[in-house]
Amino acid sequence: MNAEPTPPAPESGGARARSRPPPRGWTVGFSLHVLTGFIAVAAHYSVMWALTRFGMAPVPASTVGFGAGAATRYALSYYAVFSPADGVPVTMLRFVVALTLQMAANSLLLAALMAQGLSVWVAQVSTTVALTFANYVAYRLWVFRS
């Protein structure tokens, strides 16, 4: 009698293998990216708001808030939005590279919009919207590629 072949054990990035979401199309993936982005933006803006209330200048406060949002974004992207073929060490390194570019773009665009006379919050929301599209493409094609 032939026995059914045993499926290979799931790859493990640690003690337990993580459950990966199924691969998604661009529309569904972008929609999830936007939804989870609201949570990341809430972390960013909450930290930025608190720091400006304590007297920090808007651009440095936004940069620190950006870090809080980035940590939130990575976790949600890795575990809920994308189906990365690579584990945390590889995707984290790519994420840090992308994040460095995003942080610079965020700070430069925010400063430029404020220099044009926009209030800090209008400038920050505009910056966030502009970067959302570029971030999704970078995450899907490079950071969390499947």
N, CA and C of each residue as an Amber inpcrd file, in Angstrom:
protein
   438
   0.8210000  -1.1700000   0.0000000   0.0000000   0.0000000   0.0000000
   0.8710000   1.2430000   0.0000000   0.5230000   2.1900000  -0.8560000
   1.2680000   3.4450000  -0.9030000   0.6430000   4.4450000   0.0530000
   1.4740000   5.0430000   0.8400000   1.0070000   6.0720000   1.7760000
   1.0210000   7.4210000   1.0760000   0.1270000   8.2950000   1.4950000
   0.1100000   9.6630000   0.9710000   1.4240000  10.3360000   1.3660000
   2.0180000  11.1100000   0.4380000   3.2390000  11.8100000   0.8210000
   2.9430000  12.8570000   1.8910000   3.8730000  13.0060000   2.7830000
   3.7410000  13.9910000   3.8470000   4.1540000  15.3470000   3.3040000
   3.3090000  16.3640000   3.4850000   3.6960000  17.6900000   3.0050000
   4.8980000  18.1880000   3.7890000   5.7230000  19.0200000   3.1420000
   6.8890000  19.5260000   3.8560000   6.4570000  20.3960000   5.0280000
   7.2850000  20.4050000   6.0480000   7.0150000  21.2310000   7.2210000
   7.1240000  22.6960000   6.8280000   6.2740000  23.5350000   7.4060000
   6.3690000  24.9560000   7.0730000   7.6950000  25.5290000   7.5220000
   8.2020000  26.4730000   6.7020000   9.4460000  27.1240000   7.0850000
   9.1740000  27.9600000   8.3100000  10.1430000  28.0290000   9.1490000
   9.9650000  28.7430000  10.3900000  10.9750000  29.8650000  10.5070000
  10.5010000  31.0310000  10.8990000  11.3880000  32.1420000  11.1590000
  11.7090000  32.2070000  12.6370000  11.3730000  31.2080000  13.3830000
  11.5850000  31.1820000  14.8190000  10.9590000  29.9240000  15.3610000
  10.4050000  30.0230000  16.5430000   9.8140000  28.8620000  17.1840000
   8.5480000  28.4030000  16.4590000   7.8170000  29.3530000  15.8810000
   6.5800000  28.9980000  15.1940000   6.5680000  29.6330000  13.8200000
   6.0190000  28.9320000  12.8730000   5.8770000  29.4970000  11.5260000
   4.7250000  30.4920000  11.5550000   4.8900000  31.5970000  10.8420000
   3.8150000  32.5810000  10.8090000   2.8250000  32.2010000   9.7270000
   1.6060000  32.5460000   9.9400000   0.5720000  32.3080000   8.9490000
   0.5900000  33.4790000   7.9790000   0.8760000  33.2070000   6.7140000
   0.9490000  34.2610000   5.7070000  -0.4080000  34.4500000   5.0600000
  -0.7700000  35.7250000   4.8120000  -2.0180000  35.9290000   4.0730000
  -1.8350000  35.4550000   2.6450000  -2.9080000  35.0950000   1.9810000
  -2.7790000  34.6660000   0.5830000  -2.3440000  35.8460000  -0.2870000
  -1.6620000  35.5730000  -1.4050000  -1.3040000  36.6680000  -2.3110000
  -2.5650000  37.4060000  -2.7630000  -2.4490000  38.7140000  -2.8830000
  -3.5920000  39.5400000  -3.2560000  -3.2760000  40.3260000  -4.5100000
  -4.3140000  40.7090000  -5.2300000  -4.1450000  41.5680000  -6.3880000
  -3.8240000  42.9920000  -5.9510000  -3.5090000  43.8300000  -6.9360000
  -3.1190000  45.2060000  -6.6610000  -4.2240000  45.9910000  -5.9640000
  -5.4610000  45.8300000  -6.3870000  -6.5530000  46.6180000  -5.8170000
  -6.8140000  46.2450000  -4.3660000  -6.9250000  44.9560000  -4.0940000
  -7.1650000  44.5040000  -2.7230000  -5.9540000  44.8440000  -1.8520000
  -4.7680000  44.5800000  -2.3620000  -3.5560000  44.8880000  -1.6040000
  -3.4450000  46.3670000  -1.2770000  -3.7330000  47.2290000  -2.2650000
  -3.6630000  48.6690000  -2.0230000  -4.7260000  49.0920000  -1.0150000
  -5.9130000  48.5100000  -1.1090000  -6.9760000  48.8420000  -0.1510000
  -6.5610000  48.4840000   1.2760000  -5.9700000  47.3030000   1.4480000
  -5.4740000  46.9120000   2.7780000  -4.3270000  47.8100000   3.2200000
  -3.4680000  48.1820000   2.2780000  -2.3600000  49.0940000   2.5750000
  -2.9090000  50.4190000   3.1020000  -3.9550000  50.9280000   2.4740000
  -4.5550000  52.1890000   2.9060000  -5.2170000  52.0240000   4.2770000
  -5.9750000  50.9470000   4.4550000  -6.6420000  50.7270000   5.7440000
  -5.6500000  50.6100000   6.8890000  -4.6250000  49.7990000   6.7080000
  -3.6290000  49.6680000   7.7750000  -2.7960000  50.9370000   7.8870000
  -2.7330000  51.6830000   6.7990000  -2.0330000  52.9610000   6.8360000
  -2.6940000  53.9540000   7.7830000  -4.0170000  53.8960000   7.8900000
  -4.6970000  54.7810000   8.8360000  -4.1970000  54.5340000  10.2620000
  -3.9430000  53.2870000  10.5810000  -3.4370000  52.9610000  11.9160000
  -2.0100000  53.4940000  12.0770000  -1.1920000  53.3090000  11.0620000
   0.1850000  53.8180000  11.1090000   0.2040000  55.3420000  11.1710000
  -0.6740000  55.9890000  10.4240000  -0.7500000  57.4530000  10.4500000
  -1.2160000  57.9340000  11.8260000  -2.1440000  57.2120000  12.4330000
  -2.5890000  57.5860000  13.7800000  -1.4130000  57.5500000  14.7590000
  -0.5580000  56.5420000  14.6430000   0.6280000  56.4840000  15.5030000
   1.5500000  57.6710000  15.2000000   1.8000000  57.9420000  13.9140000
   2.6590000  59.0570000  13.4950000   2.1170000  60.3800000  14.0320000
   0.8640000  60.6650000  13.7550000   0.2900000  61.9550000  14.1120000
   0.1440000  62.1220000  15.6310000  -0.1550000  61.0440000  16.3360000
  -0.2780000  61.1280000  17.7980000   1.0480000  61.5280000  18.4320000
   2.1170000  60.8940000  17.9890000   3.4390000  61.2350000  18.5190000
   3.8140000  62.6570000  18.1150000   3.5710000  63.0070000  16.8510000
   3.8790000  64.3580000  16.3760000   3.1030000  65.4020000  17.1810000
   1.8320000  65.1640000  17.3870000   1.0060000  66.0930000  18.1550000
   1.5450000  66.2570000  19.5730000   1.8470000  65.1420000  20.2280000
   2.3480000  65.2100000  21.6070000   3.6690000  65.9890000  21.6740000
   4.5610000  65.7230000  20.7450000   5.8530000  66.4070000  20.7710000
   5.7190000  67.9040000  20.4830000   4.8250000  68.2710000  19.5630000
   4.6400000  69.7040000  19.3010000   3.9800000  70.3920000  20.5010000
   3.1360000  69.6710000  21.2190000   2.5210000  70.2290000  22.4360000
   3.5650000  70.4900000  23.5020000   4.6430000  69.7160000  23.5060000
   5.7200000  69.9110000  24.4720000   6.8060000  70.8430000  23.9470000
   6.5410000  71.4810000  22.7790000   7.4370000  72.5210000  22.2980000
   8.4110000  72.1400000  21.2010000   8.3820000  70.9100000  20.7350000
   9.2940000  70.5310000  19.6530000   8.8090000  71.1610000  18.3520000
   9.7380000  71.5590000  17.4990000   9.4010000  72.1290000  16.1920000
   8.6850000  71.0780000  15.3360000   7.8100000  71.5100000  14.4240000
   6.9960000  70.5630000  13.6610000   7.7710000  69.5420000  12.8220000
   8.8160000  69.9480000  12.1170000   9.5050000  68.9930000  11.2480000
  10.2200000  67.9020000  12.0560000  11.0030000  68.2400000  13.1030000
  11.5850000  67.1510000  13.9040000  10.5290000  66.2860000  14.5910000
   9.4390000  66.9050000  15.0550000   8.3690000  66.1270000  15.6870000
   7.7440000  65.1630000  14.6940000   7.5820000  65.6140000  13.4670000
   7.0480000  64.7400000  12.4260000   8.0010000  63.5900000  12.1390000
   9.2820000  63.8720000  12.1700000  10.2760000  62.8250000  11.9070000
  10.2260000  61.7370000  12.9800000  10.1070000  62.1300000  14.2400000
   9.9890000  61.1520000  15.3250000   8.6710000  60.3920000  15.2000000
   7.5970000  61.1090000  14.9130000   6.3000000  60.4620000  14.7160000
   6.3210000  59.4900000  13.5540000   7.0690000  59.8510000  12.5270000
   7.2350000  58.9800000  11.3730000   7.8120000  57.6250000  11.8100000
   8.7540000  57.6440000  12.7390000   9.3330000  56.3930000  13.2460000
   8.2940000  55.5150000  13.9330000   7.4230000  56.1290000  14.7210000
   6.3600000  55.3710000  15.3920000   5.4000000  54.7760000  14.3570000
   5.0720000  55.5730000  13.3660000   4.1990000  55.0740000  12.3050000
   4.8550000  53.9720000  11.5030000   6.1610000  54.0920000  11.3030000
   6.8880000  53.0920000  10.5210000   6.9010000  51.7330000  11.2060000
   7.1010000  51.7230000  12.5090000   7.0890000  50.4450000  13.2400000
   5.7190000  49.7850000  13.1300000   4.6880000  50.5870000  13.2390000
   3.3220000  50.0850000  13.0840000   3.1040000  49.5670000  11.6680000
   3.5520000  50.3300000  10.6880000   3.3880000  49.9670000   9.2710000
   4.0790000  48.6430000   8.9580000   5.3060000  48.4560000   9.4420000
   6.0360000  47.2280000   9.1390000   5.2660000  46.0080000   9.6520000
   4.8730000  46.0520000  10.8990000   4.1850000  44.8990000  11.4910000
   2.8950000  44.5790000  10.7310000   2.1050000  45.5930000  10.4500000
   0.8470000  45.3470000   9.7300000   1.0940000  44.8750000   8.2980000
   2.0830000  45.4510000   7.6420000   2.3870000  45.0470000   6.2610000
   2.8810000  43.6130000   6.2030000   3.7770000  43.2640000   7.0940000
   4.3730000  41.9300000   7.0710000   3.3400000  40.8520000   7.3980000
   2.5300000  41.1050000   8.4160000   1.6310000  40.0640000   8.8970000
   0.2190000  40.1000000   8.3220000  -0.2180000  41.2290000   7.7440000
  -1.6130000  41.3160000   7.3210000  -1.8310000  41.7100000   5.8620000
  -0.8990000  42.4320000   5.2540000  -1.1530000  42.9580000   3.9170000
  -0.4790000  42.1360000   2.8300000   0.8060000  41.8930000   2.9790000
   1.5890000  41.2280000   1.9370000   1.8660000  39.7760000   2.3010000
   2.3550000  39.0160000   1.3430000   2.7580000  37.6240000   1.5450000
   4.2380000  37.5100000   1.1880000   5.1070000  38.0510000   2.0330000
   6.5260000  38.0780000   1.6660000   7.1190000  36.6800000   1.5690000
   7.9420000  36.5010000   0.5480000   8.6320000  35.2300000   0.3700000
   9.8150000  35.1410000   1.3220000  10.3140000  36.2870000   1.7530000
  11.4770000  36.3260000   2.6380000  11.0360000  36.5780000   4.0660000
  11.8840000  36.1810000   4.9970000  11.5930000  36.3470000   6.4090000
  11.8490000  37.7540000   6.9150000  11.6850000  37.9100000   8.2200000
  11.8270000  39.2110000   8.8540000  13.1980000  39.8380000   8.6170000
  14.3100000  39.1270000   8.7600000  15.6070000  39.8090000   8.5820000
  15.7580000  40.4780000   7.2040000  15.3600000  39.7900000   6.1550000
  15.5050000  40.3380000   4.7990000  14.5200000  41.4750000   4.5770000
  13.2540000  41.2610000   4.9160000  12.2600000  42.3080000   4.6880000
  12.5030000  43.5130000   5.5820000  12.9970000  43.2830000   6.7800000
  13.2850000  44.3960000   7.6910000  14.4040000  45.2720000   7.1260000
  15.4390000  44.6560000   6.5730000  16.5240000  45.4350000   5.9760000
  16.0020000  46.2620000   4.8020000  15.2160000  45.6480000   3.9390000
  14.6340000  46.3870000   2.8130000  13.7120000  47.5000000   3.3040000
  12.9450000  47.1970000   4.3390000  12.0310000  48.1840000   4.8880000
  12.7970000  49.3870000   5.4350000  13.9010000  49.1410000   6.1100000
  14.7130000  50.2370000   6.6520000  15.2650000  51.1080000   5.5260000
  15.7070000  50.5060000   4.4330000  16.1880000  51.2800000   3.2850000
  15.0430000  52.1250000   2.7210000  13.8940000  51.5000000   2.4790000
  12.7420000  52.2310000   1.9520000  12.2980000  53.3110000   2.9350000
  12.3140000  52.9760000   4.2060000  11.9070000  53.9110000   5.2420000
  12.8150000  55.1340000   5.2940000  14.0930000  54.9230000   5.1320000
  15.0350000  56.0450000   5.1360000  14.7020000  57.0120000   4.0040000
  14.4290000  56.4730000   2.8330000  14.0400000  57.3190000   1.7000000
  12.6940000  57.9980000   1.9490000  11.7520000  57.2650000   2.5400000
  10.4390000  57.8320000   2.8360000  10.5280000  58.9350000   3.8870000
  11.3500000  58.7220000   4.9090000  11.5060000  59.7260000   5.9550000
  12.0940000  61.0120000   5.3760000  13.0980000  60.8700000   4.5220000
  13.6900000  62.0530000   3.8780000  12.6490000  62.7600000   3.0120000
  11.8960000  61.9840000   2.2280000  10.8650000  62.5770000   1.3730000
   9.7960000  63.2630000   2.2150000   9.3800000  62.6320000   3.3180000
   8.3920000  63.2180000   4.2180000   8.8900000  64.5590000   4.7620000
  10.0970000  64.5860000   5.2660000  10.6380000  65.8050000   5.8660000
  10.8150000  66.9100000   4.8270000  11.3580000  66.5540000   3.6630000
  11.5880000  67.5530000   2.6180000  10.2770000  68.1180000   2.0760000
   9.3140000  67.2310000   1.8160000   8.0430000  67.6920000   1.2800000
   7.2840000  68.5180000   2.3140000   7.2980000  68.0920000   3.5630000
   6.6380000  68.8460000   4.6240000   7.2420000  70.2410000   4.7420000
   8.5620000  70.3180000   4.7810000   9.2290000  71.6180000   4.8820000
   8.9160000  72.4990000   3.6690000   8.9110000  71.9060000   2.4790000
   8.6340000  72.6780000   1.2570000   7.2050000  73.2180000   1.2570000
   6.2480000  72.3950000   1.6580000   4.8570000  72.8470000   1.6840000
   4.6430000  73.9270000   2.7400000   5.3010000  73.7810000   3.8880000
   5.1980000  74.8120000   4.9190000   5.8520000  76.1130000   4.4440000
   6.9480000  76.0120000   3.7020000   7.6120000  77.2010000   3.1600000
   6.7190000  77.9170000   2.1460000   5.7980000  77.1880000   1.5340000
   4.8510000  77.7830000   0.5870000   3.6480000  78.3990000   1.2950000
   3.6370000  78.3090000   2.6250000   2.5830000  78.9590000   3.4000000
   1.4920000  78.0540000   3.9260000   1.5670000  76.7460000   3.6690000
   0.5470000  75.8430000   4.2080000   0.7630000  75.6610000   5.7090000
  -0.3240000  75.4850000   6.4420000  -0.2010000  75.1990000   7.8740000
   0.4230000  73.8100000   8.0420000   0.9470000  73.5660000   9.2240000
   1.6680000  72.3150000   9.4520000   0.7930000  71.0880000   9.1850000
  -0.4660000  71.1040000   9.6280000  -1.3040000  69.9100000   9.4770000
  -1.7910000  69.7210000   8.0550000  -2.0900000  70.8040000   7.3510000
  -2.4650000  70.6770000   5.9390000  -1.2700000  70.1540000   5.1500000
  -0.0880000  70.6670000   5.4650000   1.1310000  70.2100000   4.7870000
   1.4140000  68.7410000   5.0930000   1.2110000  68.3210000   6.3560000
   1.5040000  66.9280000   6.7160000   0.5120000  65.9670000   6.0750000
  -0.7620000  66.3190000   6.0560000  -1.7540000  65.4490000   5.4150000
  -1.4710000  65.3540000   3.9190000  -1.1520000  66.4570000   3.2870000
  -0.8150000  66.4490000   1.8570000   0.4020000  65.5770000   1.5830000
   1.3980000  65.6790000   2.4450000   2.6100000  64.8630000   2.3100000
   2.2760000  63.3810000   2.4410000   1.4710000  63.0400000   3.4160000
   1.0830000  61.6440000   3.6430000   0.3500000  61.0690000   2.4350000
  -0.5870000  61.8070000   1.8990000  -1.3450000  61.3380000   0.7270000
  -0.4070000  61.1270000  -0.4610000   0.4730000  62.0820000  -0.6950000
   1.3970000  61.9790000  -1.8280000   2.3050000  60.7620000  -1.7080000
   2.7620000  60.4720000  -0.5000000   3.7000000  59.3550000  -0.3140000
   3.0130000  57.9850000  -0.2730000   1.7100000  57.9420000  -0.0360000
   0.9960000  56.6690000   0.0700000   1.1550000  55.8130000  -1.1860000
   1.0160000  56.4250000  -2.3450000   1.0910000  55.6700000  -3.5980000
   2.5020000  55.1370000  -3.8510000   3.5000000  55.9800000  -3.6740000
   4.8900000  55.5510000  -3.8840000   5.2780000  54.4580000  -2.8930000
   4.8270000  54.5730000  -1.6670000   5.1430000  53.5690000  -0.6470000
   4.5760000  52.2010000  -1.0140000   3.3310000  52.1670000  -1.4620000
   2.7240000  50.8890000  -1.8050000   3.4970000  50.1840000  -2.9150000
   3.8590000  50.9120000  -3.9400000   4.6180000  50.3180000  -5.0500000
   5.9580000  49.7860000  -4.5480000   6.6540000  50.5530000  -3.7340000
   7.9490000  50.1060000  -3.1910000   7.7820000  48.8650000  -2.3170000
   6.7540000  48.8470000  -1.4830000   6.5320000  47.6910000  -0.6010000
   6.1740000  46.4450000  -1.4040000   5.2850000  46.5920000  -2.3470000
   4.8150000  45.4300000  -3.1050000   5.9050000  44.8470000  -4.0110000
   6.6420000  45.7210000  -4.6860000   7.6090000  45.2310000  -5.6670000
   8.9760000  44.9120000  -5.0730000   9.3060000  45.4860000  -3.9280000
  10.6500000  45.2490000  -3.4230000  10.6910000  44.7930000  -1.9640000
  10.1030000  45.5530000  -1.0540000  10.2430000  45.2590000   0.3820000
   9.6120000  43.9200000   0.7470000   8.3400000  43.7380000   0.4190000
   7.5980000  42.5360000   0.7980000   7.2650000  41.6720000  -0.3950000
   8.1040000  41.6890000  -1.4020000   7.7810000  40.9270000  -2.6150000
   7.5370000  39.4710000  -2.2870000   6.6250000  38.8720000  -3.0540000
   6.2970000  37.4620000  -2.7890000   6.7930000  36.5960000  -3.9190000
